[in-house]
């Protein structure tokens, strides 16, 4: 998948994922992913970029709560109190993935892609994406209106946009 958002770089169109890979390489950072609702689509999107192997060593698809706990160290209390689809879980997923992979950057996603699974409190299309960069974590709540595939793709775009923003803040 190539994100629709493009940025201008020396007169050449650069995809969002290419921008993120370039910024990671520029900072000599490694990245990992912690994915639930995107099911590996973040990692797969990054891998579409030539040079991604220099920055991406591994990723985690943790669809079940048990996997989130075992692989990423998401606390049972967090899942019980806030649920798998929450800012708190997205934060713990990002931090846990960075620690597990010994990565400088971690991207996380957790949400309800649809078509089922939503509630009035947590409707279909509710997604939390997170980005950990060297100890700093930022989480963004998103509410998408598409079908399952569109919600997953929009989630990838949202987390890559968040990563690009954080990586550009580093001087």
N, C-alpha and C positions, 0 to 999 in steps of 0.2 A: 504494500500500500504506500502510496506517496501522498502525504498531506497536501491538501489544496492550498494551504497558506504558503506563500512564497515570500522570500526576503531577497532584496537586491544585494549582490556582492560583486563589486567590480564589473557591473554591467551584465552579469550572468544571473539567471534565476537559480535560486538555491532553495531546495525543499526544507521544510521545518526539521525533518529528521537529519538531513545532511548538515544543517546548521548546528544541531545538537552534537552530532559526531565531531564536527570541526571544532566546536568550543571545548569539548571533552579532550580532544587531542591537543589543542592549543594549551590547555592547562595541565596536560599530562595526567589526566584523571582516568580512573577506571569507573565503569558503571555496572550496576546490576539492576534487575527488575524483580518486583514482588507483585504478581498479578493474580487477581481473582476474576472479576467479570470480563477482563480482556483476554484471559486464557492464553497468554503468550504472544498476543498481537503487538504489544509494545516492543518486546525483544525482536520479533519478526520484522517489524517496521525498521528498527535500527539496523538489523542485519542486511536489509536491502541496500544500505549505503556502503559503497566501497570504502575500505579502511575501518569498518566497524570492528573487525577482529582485533584492532590495536587498542580498543577501549572497552569492549564487552567480553567478559570472560565466562559469565554464567548468569542464569536467571532462575526465578522460582515461580511456578504456577501453583498457587495454594488456594484451590477452589473450596476445599472443606475447612471448617474451623479447626479440625484436628491438625491439618497440614499447616495452617497459619501458626498454631501453637508450637508444633514440633520443629518446623523448619525455620520459622522467623521469630519465635519467642513471644508471639502475641499472648498476652496474659488472659487466662480464663476469666478473670474478673472483668477485664475490658469487654470481652465478648458477651458476657452475661449482662453487664450493666448498660452497655451502649449498642451492642449488636455488631455483627460482621460488617454491616454497611454503616460506617460512622467515621467521623473525623479522627477519633481516638484510635480506631483499628488501622486506618490508613497510615497514621503516624507511626504506630508500632511496627507495621509491616515494613515501612521504609527504613526505619532505624535498624530493625532486625535483619533485613536483607543486607544492608551495608556492613553490619558487623559480621554476619555469616560469610559473606563473600570477600570481606576485607577490601571493600570498594570505597572510593572517595565519594561516589554519587549513587543514590538508589532512587528508583522511580516506582511508585506503588499505585494500585488501582483496586477499588472495591466498590461494588454497586449492584444495582438491579437492572440488568440489561433487558429483561422482558422475554416474552410477552407476559408471563405470569410472575408471581412472587411479590408483587407490590402490595402495599397497604396504604391507608389514608396518611399515615405518618411517614411512611417511606415508599413513595410511589415508584412505579416503573420509570426508569430514566434517571433516578437519583444515583449519583456516582461521586465518590470522593477520590481525588487523585492527590498524590503526595510526591514531594521531591526532597531528598536529603542531600545536602552538599556539605561535606566536611563538618558535620556536627550541627548544622542549621537545617531545620525542617520547616517546610511550608506546605500547607494543605489547602486545597481548593474544593469547594462543594460545587457540583455541577448538576443541572437538571435538564436532561435531554428529552426530546419529544418524538424521536424516531422509532423505527423497529429495532429488533435485537442487534442486527448487524450495524445499523447506523449508530446506535448508542455505543457499541463497542468501538467503532472507528472514531467517533467524536471524543470518547474517553482517551484514546491514544493521542489524538491531536491536543487535547487539553493538558495531558501530562507532559507532552513534549514542549508545548508552549510555556508551561510553568518551568520546566528545566532550562529552556533557553533564557528565560527572564533571570533566573537565579545565577546561571553561569555568566551572563553578561554583566551582572553586578560585581563580579569578582575582578579585581584589578591587580 
